[in-house]
Amino acid sequence: DKAAATATSNGDASSVTSLNVQYAAGPLFAAFGYQSDKPQGGAASTDYTLLRANYDFGVAKLLAGYGRKAAPNSADTTDWELGADFPMSAALTLSGGFARSSDNAAAGNATRTGYGFAAAYSLSKRTTAYGGFNSNTTSVAGTDTDARTLAVGVKHTF
């Protein structure tokens, strides 16, 4: 038996266009990103827009983000997140956050929410022990699915 695969093309190539702009000065960091994925064959593109920012107050760093995916046939997804890092000492940082993502009806009408807590302890200049807990719920058509994750580990940077 022999198998053959044939690819055909109408001459159109798929394309990806992306842009990222970042600003960092003192305690403020902000970033904007945009990407457009246009598939081969002239189909409509999927566009992604991201906006992220954090501000370091010294006693805590506040984190925020917003994202939007605009897909063909108006199948869109919007998400946002809020979080904070709390340096407890030179070695220990505690973190927490909440996020929400929702699809419109064309994209499946799902809503996802979640929160997480974490701790990171610097054992040396290149080694960190960490642990965290995450809980999230996905709601689709009145049915909720819950998931929880507990993680511990050691990270070493070479």
C-alpha positions as a Python dict, from the first residue, in 0.01 Angstrom:
ca = {
    (1, 'D'): (0, 0, 0),
    (2, 'K'): (116, 344, -84),
    (3, 'A'): (-23, 669, 57),
    (4, 'A'): (11, 1009, -95),
    (5, 'A'): (-68, 1353, 37),
    (6, 'T'): (-145, 1638, -194),
    (7, 'A'): (-164, 2001, -99),
    (8, 'T'): (-334, 2248, -324),
    (9, 'S'): (-321, 2622, -312),
    (10, 'N'): (-503, 2895, -492),
    (11, 'G'): (-189, 3105, -475),
    (12, 'D'): (-285, 3289, -156),
    (13, 'A'): (-44, 3257, 133),
    (14, 'S'): (-143, 3274, 496),
    (15, 'S'): (-5, 3571, 684),
    (16, 'V'): (55, 3687, 1038),
    (17, 'T'): (96, 4053, 1126),
    (18, 'S'): (186, 4150, 1481),
    (19, 'L'): (287, 4453, 1681),
    (20, 'N'): (406, 4492, 2039),
    (21, 'V'): (477, 4820, 2217),
    (22, 'Q'): (610, 4838, 2573),
    (23, 'Y'): (668, 5123, 2814),
    (24, 'A'): (872, 5090, 3133),
    (25, 'A'): (973, 5378, 3356),
    (26, 'G'): (1023, 5362, 3730),
    (27, 'P'): (744, 5161, 3891),
    (28, 'L'): (518, 5158, 3582),
    (29, 'F'): (514, 4896, 3308),
    (30, 'A'): (257, 4895, 3027),
    (31, 'A'): (234, 4691, 2709),
    (32, 'F'): (6, 4676, 2406),
    (33, 'G'): (2, 4391, 2160),
    (34, 'Y'): (-191, 4323, 1842),
    (35, 'Q'): (-184, 4027, 1606),
    (36, 'S'): (-383, 3943, 1296),
    (37, 'D'): (-382, 3587, 1160),
    (38, 'K'): (-512, 3561, 805),
    (39, 'P'): (-546, 3203, 682),
    (40, 'Q'): (-466, 3086, 335),
    (41, 'G'): (-743, 3115, 78),
    (42, 'G'): (-880, 3458, 158),
    (43, 'A'): (-1082, 3358, 468),
    (44, 'A'): (-1148, 3624, 730),
    (45, 'S'): (-871, 3696, 980),
    (46, 'T'): (-864, 3637, 1354),
    (47, 'D'): (-742, 3942, 1546),
    (48, 'Y'): (-596, 3949, 1898),
    (49, 'T'): (-560, 4262, 2110),
    (50, 'L'): (-380, 4263, 2447),
    (51, 'L'): (-323, 4537, 2701),
    (52, 'R'): (-117, 4475, 3016),
    (53, 'A'): (4, 4700, 3295),
    (54, 'N'): (158, 4678, 3638),
    (55, 'Y'): (257, 4932, 3897),
    (56, 'D'): (504, 4865, 4177),
    (57, 'F'): (408, 5049, 4495),
    (58, 'G'): (701, 4893, 4685),
    (59, 'V'): (479, 4713, 4938),
    (60, 'A'): (284, 4550, 4653),
    (61, 'K'): (286, 4529, 4276),
    (62, 'L'): (-57, 4554, 4115),
    (63, 'L'): (-109, 4371, 3786),
    (64, 'A'): (-391, 4410, 3533),
    (65, 'G'): (-466, 4286, 3185),
    (66, 'Y'): (-729, 4286, 2914),
    (67, 'G'): (-752, 4077, 2600),
    (68, 'R'): (-988, 4037, 2309),
    (69, 'K'): (-1002, 3781, 2031),
    (70, 'A'): (-1214, 3881, 1732),
    (71, 'A'): (-1268, 3575, 1514),
    (72, 'P'): (-1456, 3517, 1189),
    (73, 'N'): (-1837, 3499, 1210),
    (74, 'S'): (-1825, 3728, 1517),
    (75, 'A'): (-1702, 3441, 1740),
    (76, 'D'): (-1537, 3673, 1994),
    (77, 'T'): (-1372, 3618, 2333),
    (78, 'T'): (-1295, 3883, 2594),
    (79, 'D'): (-1083, 3832, 2905),
    (80, 'W'): (-943, 4035, 3191),
    (81, 'E'): (-735, 3969, 3498),
    (82, 'L'): (-630, 4146, 3818),
    (83, 'G'): (-354, 4040, 4052),
    (84, 'A'): (-98, 4148, 4305),
    (85, 'D'): (250, 4044, 4419),
    (86, 'F'): (342, 4109, 4782),
    (87, 'P'): (714, 4096, 4869),
    (88, 'M'): (719, 3976, 5231),
    (89, 'S'): (1099, 3977, 5257),
    (90, 'A'): (1399, 3984, 5026),
    (91, 'A'): (1341, 3613, 4961),
    (92, 'L'): (963, 3557, 4988),
    (93, 'T'): (689, 3688, 4755),
    (94, 'L'): (320, 3604, 4791),
    (95, 'S'): (89, 3645, 4490),
    (96, 'G'): (-282, 3634, 4420),
    (97, 'G'): (-507, 3696, 4125),
    (98, 'F'): (-851, 3668, 3968),
    (99, 'A'): (-940, 3629, 3601),
    (100, 'R'): (-1253, 3609, 3388),
    (101, 'S'): (-1300, 3515, 3024),
    (102, 'S'): (-1621, 3505, 2825),
    (103, 'D'): (-1723, 3407, 2475),
    (104, 'N'): (-2016, 3556, 2291),
    (105, 'A'): (-2292, 3331, 2158),
    (106, 'A'): (-2117, 3278, 1823),
    (107, 'A'): (-1807, 3149, 2005),
    (108, 'G'): (-1994, 2907, 2233),
    (109, 'N'): (-2134, 3134, 2505),
    (110, 'A'): (-1890, 3007, 2770),
    (111, 'T'): (-1769, 3193, 3077),
    (112, 'R'): (-1453, 3103, 3264),
    (113, 'T'): (-1358, 3244, 3605),
    (114, 'G'): (-1065, 3158, 3825),
    (115, 'Y'): (-844, 3264, 4107),
    (116, 'G'): (-503, 3163, 4229),
    (117, 'F'): (-257, 3208, 4512),
    (118, 'A'): (116, 3143, 4505),
    (119, 'A'): (434, 3178, 4706),
    (120, 'A'): (791, 3197, 4577),
    (121, 'Y'): (1094, 3168, 4805),
    (122, 'S'): (1441, 3251, 4673),
    (123, 'L'): (1684, 2985, 4792),
    (124, 'S'): (1978, 3145, 4611),
    (125, 'K'): (2048, 3388, 4329),
    (126, 'R'): (1936, 3130, 4068),
    (127, 'T'): (1712, 2887, 4260),
    (128, 'T'): (1353, 2944, 4374),
    (129, 'A'): (1110, 2713, 4554),
    (130, 'Y'): (746, 2779, 4469),
    (131, 'G'): (397, 2659, 4547),
    (132, 'G'): (54, 2759, 4431),
    (133, 'F'): (-316, 2683, 4418),
    (134, 'N'): (-556, 2757, 4132),
    (135, 'S'): (-932, 2714, 4114),
    (136, 'N'): (-1139, 2776, 3802),
    (137, 'T'): (-1494, 2725, 3681),
    (138, 'T'): (-1615, 2698, 3323),
    (139, 'S'): (-1985, 2763, 3262),
    (140, 'V'): (-2150, 2657, 2936),
    (141, 'A'): (-2528, 2651, 2886),
    (142, 'G'): (-2595, 2648, 3261),
    (143, 'T'): (-2350, 2365, 3333),
    (144, 'D'): (-2048, 2437, 3550),
    (145, 'T'): (-1721, 2245, 3539),
    (146, 'D'): (-1477, 2305, 3825),
    (147, 'A'): (-1104, 2235, 3829),
    (148, 'R'): (-843, 2284, 4097),
    (149, 'T'): (-467, 2261, 4074),
    (150, 'L'): (-204, 2247, 4346),
    (151, 'A'): (158, 2285, 4238),
    (152, 'V'): (494, 2283, 4415),
    (153, 'G'): (839, 2285, 4267),
    (154, 'V'): (1189, 2418, 4246),
    (155, 'K'): (1309, 2638, 3959),
    (156, 'H'): (1678, 2669, 3880),
    (157, 'T'): (1802, 2914, 3620),
    (158, 'F'): (2115, 2810, 3434),
}
